[in-house]
Amino acid sequence: MNPRKLLTTMSLLFLTASVFAAVEEKKPAFNAEEAIKTLRSETDLVWLLVAGFLVFFMQAGFAYVETGFSRKKNVVNILMKNTSDFLVGSLGFWMIGFSLMFGPHIIAGFGVGLPVFFDKLLEGPDGKPIAYNYGFLFFQMVFAGTAATIVSGAMAERTKFSSYVIFSFICSALIYPLFGSLVWSNLFDAKNIGWLAKNNFIDFAGSTVVHSLGGWMGLAGTIALGPRIGKFGAKHEVKPILGHNMSMSVLGMFILWFGWFGFNPGSTGVIKDGSFAIVAITTNLAACAGGTTAIITSWILFKRPDVSMVVNGILGGLVAITAGCFNVDPKGAVAIGGIAGVLVVYCVLLLDWLKIDDPVGAVSVHGFCGAWGTLAVGLFANPNYGAGPAGLFYGGGAAQLKAQALGGGAVFGRGIFASLLVFYLMKWIPFIGLRVPESEEIEGLDVIEHGIEAYPEET
């Protein structure tokens, strides 16, 4: 070979090898630990969002349960309220509520975050959005929507639509976040430990923060409104006002039950140890126990199984287990749900005896069963589940029961006081008002408030 060609070929080979060596040197070494960490965080975000999507679908369940329990002349009004409360509630929670609930506390542990508006908690120091923070906002946003929509059922068939929408915004922007901050503020920032969290209060997925608060707000609404026309007779006898479509209510119950598998298991926020599978079982068993005992109780009291009581018994079991679903074993879940199913039936009768008109049983399901589920953690908490404290029945003494009673009492006091204040202010301000005129209530809210009927006559 020509020496010149040989030299040229060798030079090209050397240059090519040098280029490949340089590229190889610049290529970062594969870090398996870092890759696994990234995969876990991204998988956790997917799980959080999927669970949030399930909770969002619960809005349809609430709408169907409440609509079925109401009369057909008010169907459109119920559907409009269950749609609008999520619309304005989401905006209010994003604008104000999220920062009040999870932002740095003005007074450490007091439960009031700094009003950092809009997106400030969602961005890093460089101003760029943090994906997990957005996922966490969405999950908490659908929880706030649940608390607000519970109120709709208790105030059904006689509330002005405009007033209800105003309250929904106030609830999601102020009332719900200011209580939730006492319990859950450290979920976003470990330094923000609320007063109840410091006192070892446990509410894993929201029997108190979401459901009991929603139930007590609904109770305040029913007190401020008064009963529907014709609900109680001149001699204070109870006159049943039957819902128009039990099929809708049962379907709504199953939608809620399905959504609860996002509500409770999704509150783990992570997939890593598979604990969401245990939560799914405790959640389901409590619902089944609640429905079963509601059937038995209504059969004994009314001589026949009442489908409306069964619907609310199942929902009552779900509400009750929501606080302790991470901290109780399957036997405890059955006991909690079973007692809730009995409690629902008797609480509906108690409210009727007190002349408090709750058309769908929202106060009984969410208020009373939420309070029971909160206390039940202090009784049934198993230290082998959730690595938490032991309840009274598992050798832990009464310490956890006292902490649960403190939290349950706090939400009752705050929820009732704040809601009554807002409702009575609305009631006394002439251009707002709270209740529709008597003639409108008799004719139905659909035609006058919305100009449409859910079931127009065929022509």
KOLROKOL-695968 format. One record per residue (C-alpha): x, y, z; residue number from 1; residue in one letter; chain. Coordinates in steps of 0.1 Angstrom, whole numbers. Layout:
<recs>
<<X, Y, Z>, NUM, "A", "A">
...
</recs>
This chain:
<recs>
<<0, 0, 0>, 1, "M", "A">
<<11, 35, -7>, 2, "N", "A">
<<27, 50, 24>, 3, "P", "A">
<<8, 82, 20>, 4, "R", "A">
<<-26, 63, 18>, 5, "K", "A">
<<-16, 42, 48>, 6, "L", "A">
<<-8, 73, 68>, 7, "L", "A">
<<-41, 89, 58>, 8, "T", "A">
<<-61, 58, 67>, 9, "T", "A">
<<-45, 55, 101>, 10, "M", "A">
<<-51, 92, 108>, 11, "S", "A">
<<-88, 88, 100>, 12, "L", "A">
<<-91, 58, 122>, 13, "L", "A">
<<-74, 76, 151>, 14, "F", "A">
<<-96, 107, 147>, 15, "L", "A">
<<-128, 85, 146>, 16, "T", "A">
<<-117, 67, 177>, 17, "A", "A">
<<-110, 100, 195>, 18, "S", "A">
<<-145, 113, 186>, 19, "V", "A">
<<-162, 82, 199>, 20, "F", "A">
<<-141, 83, 230>, 21, "A", "A">
<<-151, 120, 236>, 22, "A", "A">
<<-188, 112, 231>, 23, "V", "A">
<<-185, 82, 254>, 24, "E", "A">
<<-168, 104, 281>, 25, "E", "A">
<<-196, 131, 279>, 26, "K", "A">
<<-224, 105, 282>, 27, "K", "A">
<<-236, 105, 318>, 28, "P", "A">
<<-233, 72, 337>, 29, "A", "A">
<<-266, 54, 343>, 30, "F", "A">
<<-277, 59, 380>, 31, "N", "A">
<<-301, 31, 388>, 32, "A", "A">
<<-310, 46, 422>, 33, "E", "A">
<<-319, 80, 407>, 34, "E", "A">
<<-339, 63, 379>, 35, "A", "A">
<<-360, 43, 404>, 36, "I", "A">
<<-366, 74, 425>, 37, "K", "A">
<<-379, 93, 394>, 38, "T", "A">
<<-401, 63, 384>, 39, "L", "A">
<<-416, 61, 419>, 40, "R", "A">
<<-424, 98, 421>, 41, "S", "A">
<<-440, 98, 386>, 42, "E", "A">
<<-460, 67, 394>, 43, "T", "A">
<<-472, 83, 427>, 44, "D", "A">
<<-483, 113, 408>, 45, "L", "A">
<<-503, 92, 383>, 46, "V", "A">
<<-520, 74, 412>, 47, "W", "A">
<<-528, 106, 430>, 48, "L", "A">
<<-544, 120, 398>, 49, "L", "A">
<<-564, 88, 390>, 50, "V", "A">
<<-577, 88, 425>, 51, "A", "A">
<<-586, 125, 421>, 52, "G", "A">
<<-605, 117, 389>, 53, "F", "A">
<<-625, 90, 408>, 54, "L", "A">
<<-634, 116, 436>, 55, "V", "A">
<<-644, 141, 409>, 56, "F", "A">
<<-669, 115, 395>, 57, "F", "A">
<<-685, 114, 430>, 58, "M", "A">
<<-701, 147, 420>, 59, "Q", "A">
<<-723, 127, 397>, 60, "A", "A">
<<-732, 103, 425>, 61, "G", "A">
<<-742, 131, 448>, 62, "F", "A">
<<-763, 147, 421>, 63, "A", "A">
<<-782, 114, 415>, 64, "Y", "A">
<<-787, 105, 451>, 65, "V", "A">
<<-801, 140, 459>, 66, "E", "A">
<<-822, 142, 428>, 67, "T", "A">
<<-838, 108, 434>, 68, "G", "A">
<<-847, 117, 469>, 69, "F", "A">
<<-863, 150, 458>, 70, "S", "A">
<<-896, 157, 440>, 71, "R", "A">
<<-896, 159, 402>, 72, "K", "A">
<<-906, 196, 403>, 73, "K", "A">
<<-871, 204, 418>, 74, "N", "A">
<<-849, 180, 397>, 75, "V", "A">
<<-833, 207, 375>, 76, "V", "A">
<<-826, 229, 406>, 77, "N", "A">
<<-808, 200, 423>, 78, "I", "A">
<<-787, 192, 392>, 79, "L", "A">
<<-778, 229, 388>, 80, "M", "A">
<<-767, 232, 424>, 81, "K", "A">
<<-745, 201, 422>, 82, "N", "A">
<<-729, 213, 390>, 83, "T", "A">
<<-724, 249, 401>, 84, "S", "A">
<<-710, 242, 436>, 85, "D", "A">
<<-681, 224, 420>, 86, "F", "A">
<<-676, 252, 394>, 87, "L", "A">
<<-674, 281, 419>, 88, "V", "A">
<<-659, 259, 446>, 89, "G", "A">
<<-629, 249, 425>, 90, "S", "A">
<<-623, 285, 416>, 91, "L", "A">
<<-625, 296, 452>, 92, "G", "A">
<<-602, 269, 464>, 93, "F", "A">
<<-576, 276, 438>, 94, "W", "A">
<<-578, 314, 444>, 95, "M", "A">
<<-578, 315, 482>, 96, "I", "A">
<<-586, 282, 499>, 97, "G", "A">
<<-555, 262, 489>, 98, "F", "A">
<<-531, 287, 504>, 99, "S", "A">
<<-552, 292, 535>, 100, "L", "A">
<<-552, 254, 541>, 101, "M", "A">
<<-516, 246, 531>, 102, "F", "A">
<<-496, 278, 532>, 103, "G", "A">
<<-473, 289, 560>, 104, "P", "A">
<<-493, 295, 591>, 105, "H", "A">
<<-497, 331, 603>, 106, "I", "A">
<<-496, 317, 638>, 107, "I", "A">
<<-479, 283, 641>, 108, "A", "A">
<<-504, 256, 644>, 109, "G", "A">
<<-534, 279, 646>, 110, "F", "A">
<<-548, 268, 613>, 111, "G", "A">
<<-547, 299, 592>, 112, "V", "A">
<<-523, 300, 563>, 113, "G", "A">
<<-511, 331, 546>, 114, "L", "A">
<<-534, 342, 518>, 115, "P", "A">
<<-509, 336, 490>, 116, "V", "A">
<<-532, 339, 460>, 117, "F", "A">
<<-534, 317, 429>, 118, "F", "A">
<<-503, 298, 419>, 119, "D", "A">
<<-476, 308, 443>, 120, "K", "A">
<<-476, 275, 462>, 121, "L", "A">
<<-475, 256, 430>, 122, "L", "A">
<<-442, 270, 417>, 123, "E", "A">
<<-406, 265, 426>, 124, "G", "A">
<<-382, 293, 436>, 125, "P", "A">
<<-374, 298, 399>, 126, "D", "A">
<<-411, 304, 391>, 127, "G", "A">
<<-415, 272, 372>, 128, "K", "A">
<<-445, 249, 379>, 129, "P", "A">
<<-440, 218, 400>, 130, "I", "A">
<<-460, 189, 386>, 131, "A", "A">
<<-466, 171, 419>, 132, "Y", "A">
<<-479, 203, 435>, 133, "N", "A">
<<-505, 206, 408>, 134, "Y", "A">
<<-515, 170, 413>, 135, "G", "A">
<<-519, 177, 450>, 136, "F", "A">
<<-540, 208, 443>, 137, "L", "A">
<<-563, 188, 421>, 138, "F", "A">
<<-568, 160, 447>, 139, "F", "A">
<<-575, 185, 474>, 140, "Q", "A">
<<-598, 206, 451>, 141, "M", "A">
<<-621, 176, 446>, 142, "V", "A">
<<-622, 170, 483>, 143, "F", "A">
<<-633, 206, 488>, 144, "A", "A">
<<-660, 201, 462>, 145, "G", "A">
<<-673, 171, 481>, 146, "T", "A">
<<-676, 191, 514>, 147, "A", "A">
<<-695, 218, 496>, 148, "A", "A">
<<-719, 196, 477>, 149, "T", "A">
<<-730, 177, 508>, 150, "I", "A">
<<-748, 209, 519>, 151, "V", "A">
<<-770, 208, 488>, 152, "S", "A">
<<-789, 178, 499>, 153, "G", "A">
<<-798, 190, 534>, 154, "A", "A">
<<-811, 223, 520>, 155, "M", "A">
<<-829, 208, 490>, 156, "A", "A">
<<-863, 220, 476>, 157, "E", "A">
<<-865, 255, 492>, 158, "R", "A">
<<-832, 273, 489>, 159, "T", "A">
<<-825, 302, 464>, 160, "K", "A">
<<-801, 291, 438>, 161, "F", "A">
<<-781, 323, 439>, 162, "S", "A">
<<-777, 321, 477>, 163, "S", "A">
<<-765, 285, 475>, 164, "Y", "A">
<<-739, 293, 449>, 165, "V", "A">
<<-726, 322, 471>, 166, "I", "A">
<<-723, 298, 501>, 167, "F", "A">
<<-705, 272, 480>, 168, "S", "A">
<<-678, 297, 471>, 169, "F", "A">
<<-674, 308, 507>, 170, "I", "A">
<<-673, 272, 519>, 171, "C", "A">
<<-645, 262, 495>, 172, "S", "A">
<<-625, 294, 498>, 173, "A", "A">
<<-628, 300, 536>, 174, "L", "A">
<<-648, 276, 558>, 175, "I", "A">
<<-634, 242, 546>, 176, "Y", "A">
<<-597, 253, 543>, 177, "P", "A">
<<-596, 270, 577>, 178, "L", "A">
<<-607, 239, 594>, 179, "F", "A">
<<-587, 215, 572>, 180, "G", "A">
<<-555, 234, 580>, 181, "S", "A">
<<-558, 223, 616>, 182, "L", "A">
<<-555, 187, 605>, 183, "V", "A">
<<-538, 183, 571>, 184, "W", "A">
<<-516, 214, 565>, 185, "S", "A">
<<-484, 194, 570>, 186, "N", "A">
<<-493, 171, 541>, 187, "L", "A">
<<-480, 198, 518>, 188, "F", "A">
<<-452, 212, 541>, 189, "D", "A">
<<-441, 191, 570>, 190, "A", "A">
<<-433, 223, 590>, 191, "K", "A">
<<-470, 234, 589>, 192, "N", "A">
<<-483, 212, 617>, 193, "I", "A">
<<-519, 222, 627>, 194, "G", "A">
<<-532, 223, 662>, 195, "W", "A">
<<-552, 191, 659>, 196, "L", "A">
<<-524, 172, 642>, 197, "A", "A">
<<-501, 182, 670>, 198, "K", "A">
<<-526, 166, 694>, 199, "N", "A">
<<-523, 133, 675>, 200, "N", "A">
<<-558, 136, 659>, 201, "F", "A">
<<-562, 111, 631>, 202, "I", "A">
<<-585, 117, 601>, 203, "D", "A">
<<-568, 98, 573>, 204, "F", "A">
<<-592, 106, 545>, 205, "A", "A">
<<-618, 130, 559>, 206, "G", "A">
<<-646, 116, 580>, 207, "S", "A">
<<-642, 149, 599>, 208, "T", "A">
<<-624, 173, 577>, 209, "V", "A">
<<-647, 167, 547>, 210, "V", "A">
<<-679, 147, 556>, 211, "H", "A">
<<-687, 157, 592>, 212, "S", "A">
<<-679, 194, 583>, 213, "L", "A">
<<-702, 191, 553>, 214, "G", "A">
<<-729, 175, 574>, 215, "G", "A">
<<-728, 202, 601>, 216, "W", "A">
<<-728, 229, 575>, 217, "M", "A">
<<-759, 213, 561>, 218, "G", "A">
<<-775, 212, 596>, 219, "L", "A">
<<-769, 249, 599>, 220, "A", "A">
<<-786, 254, 566>, 221, "G", "A">
<<-816, 234, 575>, 222, "T", "A">
<<-820, 253, 608>, 223, "I", "A">
<<-817, 287, 590>, 224, "A", "A">
<<-841, 277, 563>, 225, "L", "A">
<<-868, 259, 583>, 226, "G", "A">
<<-887, 228, 571>, 227, "P", "A">
<<-903, 225, 537>, 228, "R", "A">
<<-940, 234, 534>, 229, "I", "A">
<<-961, 204, 544>, 230, "G", "A">
<<-933, 184, 561>, 231, "K", "A">
<<-947, 188, 596>, 232, "F", "A">
<<-984, 190, 604>, 233, "G", "A">
<<-1003, 213, 628>, 234, "A", "A">
<<-999, 188, 656>, 235, "K", "A">
<<-962, 184, 647>, 236, "H", "A">
<<-967, 150, 631>, 237, "E", "A">
<<-942, 141, 604>, 238, "V", "A">
<<-956, 139, 569>, 239, "K", "A">
<<-934, 119, 545>, 240, "P", "A">
<<-924, 137, 513>, 241, "I", "A">
<<-913, 109, 490>, 242, "L", "A">
<<-885, 112, 464>, 243, "G", "A">
<<-895, 108, 428>, 244, "H", "A">
<<-870, 82, 416>, 245, "N", "A">
<<-853, 56, 438>, 246, "M", "A">
<<-835, 42, 407>, 247, "S", "A">
<<-815, 74, 405>, 248, "M", "A">
<<-807, 73, 442>, 249, "S", "A">
<<-795, 37, 440>, 250, "V", "A">
<<-774, 44, 409>, 251, "L", "A">
<<-760, 75, 426>, 252, "G", "A">
<<-751, 55, 457>, 253, "M", "A">
<<-731, 30, 435>, 254, "F", "A">
<<-713, 59, 418>, 255, "I", "A">
<<-704, 73, 452>, 256, "L", "A">
<<-692, 39, 464>, 257, "W", "A">
<<-670, 35, 433>, 258, "F", "A">
<<-656, 70, 438>, 259, "G", "A">
<<-648, 62, 474>, 260, "W", "A">
<<-621, 39, 461>, 261, "F", "A">
<<-603, 71, 450>, 262, "G", "A">
<<-613, 90, 481>, 263, "F", "A">
<<-598, 66, 507>, 264, "N", "A">
<<-571, 45, 490>, 265, "P", "A">
<<-561, 76, 470>, 266, "G", "A">
<<-553, 94, 503>, 267, "S", "A">
<<-522, 73, 507>, 268, "T", "A">
<<-508, 96, 480>, 269, "G", "A">
<<-482, 69, 471>, 270, "V", "A">
<<-480, 34, 457>, 271, "I", "A">
<<-447, 22, 471>, 272, "K", "A">
<<-459, -1, 499>, 273, "D", "A">
<<-492, -11, 485>, 274, "G", "A">
<<-511, 0, 516>, 275, "S", "A">
<<-539, 14, 494>, 276, "F", "A">
<<-550, -22, 488>, 277, "A", "A">
<<-556, -26, 526>, 278, "I", "A">
<<-575, 7, 526>, 279, "V", "A">
<<-597, -5, 497>, 280, "A", "A">
<<-607, -36, 517>, 281, "I", "A">
<<-615, -18, 549>, 282, "T", "A">
<<-635, 8, 529>, 283, "T", "A">
<<-656, -19, 511>, 284, "N", "A">
<<-663, -40, 542>, 285, "L", "A">
<<-676, -9, 561>, 286, "A", "A">
<<-699, -1, 533>, 287, "A", "A">
<<-713, -36, 531>, 288, "C", "A">
<<-717, -38, 569>, 289, "A", "A">
<<-735, -4, 569>, 290, "G", "A">
<<-759, -15, 542>, 291, "G", "A">
<<-766, -48, 559>, 292, "T", "A">
<<-774, -33, 593>, 293, "T", "A">
<<-795, -6, 578>, 294, "A", "A">
<<-816, -33, 561>, 295, "I", "A">
<<-821, -51, 594>, 296, "I", "A">
<<-828, -20, 614>, 297, "T", "A">
<<-854, -6, 589>, 298, "S", "A">
<<-870, -40, 586>, 299, "W", "A">
<<-874, -42, 624>, 300, "I", "A">
<<-887, -6, 628>, 301, "L", "A">
<<-908, -3, 597>, 302, "F", "A">
<<-918, -39, 591>, 303, "K", "A">
<<-902, -38, 557>, 304, "R", "A">
<<-867, -31, 543>, 305, "P", "A">
<<-866, 6, 532>, 306, "D", "A">
<<-844, 12, 501>, 307, "V", "A">
<<-838, 48, 511>, 308, "S", "A">
<<-824, 37, 544>, 309, "M", "A">
<<-802, 11, 527>, 310, "V", "A">
<<-788, 37, 504>, 311, "V", "A">
<<-780, 59, 533>, 312, "N", "A">
<<-767, 30, 554>, 313, "G", "A">
<<-741, 21, 528>, 314, "I", "A">
<<-731, 58, 525>, 315, "L", "A">
<<-730, 61, 563>, 316, "G", "A">
<<-706, 31, 565>, 317, "G", "A">
<<-684, 47, 538>, 318, "L", "A">
<<-684, 80, 557>, 319, "V", "A">
<<-676, 64, 590>, 320, "A", "A">
<<-646, 43, 578>, 321, "I", "A">
<<-630, 73, 560>, 322, "T", "A">
<<-612, 85, 591>, 323, "A", "A">
<<-597, 52, 602>, 324, "G", "A">
<<-595, 32, 569>, 325, "C", "A">
<<-557, 33, 571>, 326, "F", "A">
<<-555, 25, 608>, 327, "N", "A">
<<-581, -3, 614>, 328, "V", "A">
<<-582, -40, 605>, 329, "D", "A">
<<-610, -56, 586>, 330, "P", "A">
<<-629, -67, 617>, 331, "K", "A">
<<-628, -31, 630>, 332, "G", "A">
<<-640, -18, 596>, 333, "A", "A">
<<-670, -41, 598>, 334, "V", "A">
<<-678, -30, 633>, 335, "A", "A">
<<-675, 7, 624>, 336, "I", "A">
<<-696, 4, 592>, 337, "G", "A">
<<-722, -18, 610>, 338, "G", "A">
<<-728, 7, 638>, 339, "I", "A">
<<-730, 35, 612>, 340, "A", "A">
<<-758, 17, 594>, 341, "G", "A">
<<-779, 15, 625>, 342, "V", "A">
<<-770, 51, 634>, 343, "L", "A">
<<-782, 65, 601>, 344, "V", "A">
<<-817, 51, 606>, 345, "V", "A">
<<-821, 64, 641>, 346, "Y", "A">
<<-806, 98, 633>, 347, "C", "A">
<<-831, 103, 605>, 348, "V", "A">
<<-859, 96, 630>, 349, "L", "A">
<<-842, 119, 656>, 350, "L", "A">
<<-841, 148, 631>, 351, "L", "A">
<<-878, 143, 623>, 352, "D", "A">
<<-886, 143, 660>, 353, "W", "A">
<<-866, 176, 664>, 354, "L", "A">
<<-886, 190, 634>, 355, "K", "A">
<<-854, 195, 613>, 356, "I", "A">
<<-861, 188, 577>, 357, "D", "A">
<<-832, 171, 558>, 358, "D", "A">
<<-847, 158, 525>, 359, "P", "A">
<<-819, 134, 517>, 360, "V", "A">
<<-805, 124, 551>, 361, "G", "A">
<<-772, 143, 545>, 362, "A", "A">
<<-769, 154, 582>, 363, "V", "A">
<<-774, 118, 594>, 364, "S", "A">
<<-750, 103, 568>, 365, "V", "A">
<<-722, 128, 568>, 366, "H", "A">
<<-726, 147, 601>, 367, "G", "A">
<<-735, 119, 626>, 368, "F", "A">
<<-717, 90, 608>, 369, "C", "A">
<<-687, 112, 603>, 370, "G", "A">
<<-686, 120, 640>, 371, "A", "A">
<<-690, 83, 648>, 372, "W", "A">
<<-662, 73, 624>, 373, "G", "A">
<<-639, 100, 640>, 374, "T", "A">
<<-645, 86, 675>, 375, "L", "A">
<<-642, 50, 663>, 376, "A", "A">
<<-605, 55, 655>, 377, "V", "A">
<<-599, 59, 692>, 378, "G", "A">
<<-616, 26, 698>, 379, "L", "A">
<<-605, 4, 668>, 380, "F", "A">
<<-571, 17, 658>, 381, "A", "A">
<<-548, -13, 653>, 382, "N", "A">
<<-511, -5, 658>, 383, "P", "A">
<<-502, -31, 632>, 384, "N", "A">
<<-521, -11, 606>, 385, "Y", "A">
<<-508, 22, 594>, 386, "G", "A">
<<-480, 22, 621>, 387, "A", "A">
<<-502, 44, 642>, 388, "G", "A">
<<-514, 44, 678>, 389, "P", "A">
<<-535, 17, 694>, 390, "A", "A">
<<-571, 23, 702>, 391, "G", "A">
<<-589, 15, 734>, 392, "L", "A">
<<-599, -20, 722>, 393, "F", "A">
<<-563, -27, 712>, 394, "Y", "A">
<<-547, -19, 745>, 395, "G", "A">
<<-539, 18, 739>, 396, "G", "A">
<<-560, 33, 766>, 397, "G", "A">
<<-582, 63, 762>, 398, "A", "A">
<<-556, 88, 749>, 399, "A", "A">
<<-565, 84, 712>, 400, "Q", "A">
<<-602, 85, 720>, 401, "L", "A">
<<-597, 118, 737>, 402, "K", "A">
<<-578, 132, 707>, 403, "A", "A">
<<-606, 121, 684>, 404, "Q", "A">
<<-633, 136, 706>, 405, "A", "A">
<<-613, 169, 706>, 406, "L", "A">
<<-612, 169, 668>, 407, "G", "A">
<<-648, 160, 664>, 408, "G", "A">
<<-659, 187, 688>, 409, "G", "A">
<<-638, 213, 670>, 410, "A", "A">
<<-653, 206, 636>, 411, "V", "A">
<<-688, 207, 651>, 412, "F", "A">
<<-682, 240, 668>, 413, "G", "A">
<<-664, 257, 639>, 414, "R", "A">
<<-687, 243, 612>, 415, "G", "A">
<<-720, 252, 629>, 416, "I", "A">
<<-708, 287, 640>, 417, "F", "A">
<<-693, 297, 607>, 418, "A", "A">
<<-722, 283, 586>, 419, "S", "A">
<<-749, 298, 608>, 420, "L", "A">
<<-732, 332, 606>, 421, "L", "A">
<<-731, 331, 568>, 422, "V", "A">
<<-766, 317, 563>, 423, "F", "A">
<<-782, 342, 587>, 424, "Y", "A">
<<-764, 371, 571>, 425, "L", "A">
<<-778, 360, 537>, 426, "M", "A">
<<-812, 356, 553>, 427, "K", "A">
<<-812, 391, 567>, 428, "W", "A">
<<-798, 409, 537>, 429, "I", "A">
<<-829, 418, 516>, 430, "P", "A">
<<-813, 416, 481>, 431, "F", "A">
<<-798, 382, 488>, 432, "I", "A">
<<-822, 362, 510>, 433, "G", "A">
<<-820, 324, 516>, 434, "L", "A">
<<-853, 308, 510>, 435, "R", "A">
<<-875, 310, 479>, 436, "V", "A">
<<-911, 325, 482>, 437, "P", "A">
<<-939, 302, 493>, 438, "E", "A">
<<-955, 303, 459>, 439, "S", "A">
<<-923, 292, 442>, 440, "E", "A">
<<-917, 264, 466>, 441, "E", "A">
<<-952, 251, 460>, 442, "I", "A">
<<-950, 253, 422>, 443, "E", "A">
<<-914, 240, 421>, 444, "G", "A">
<<-880, 256, 417>, 445, "L", "A">
<<-873, 243, 382>, 446, "D", "A">
<<-897, 264, 362>, 447, "V", "A">
<<-894, 297, 381>, 448, "I", "A">
<<-857, 296, 389>, 449, "E", "A">
<<-844, 279, 358>, 450, "H", "A">
<<-872, 281, 332>, 451, "G", "A">
<<-872, 244, 324>, 452, "I", "A">
<<-888, 212, 336>, 453, "E", "A">
<<-869, 179, 340>, 454, "A", "A">
<<-899, 159, 328>, 455, "Y", "A">
<<-920, 181, 304>, 456, "P", "A">
<<-954, 168, 294>, 457, "E", "A">
<<-955, 151, 260>, 458, "E", "A">
<<-976, 170, 235>, 459, "T", "A">
</recs>
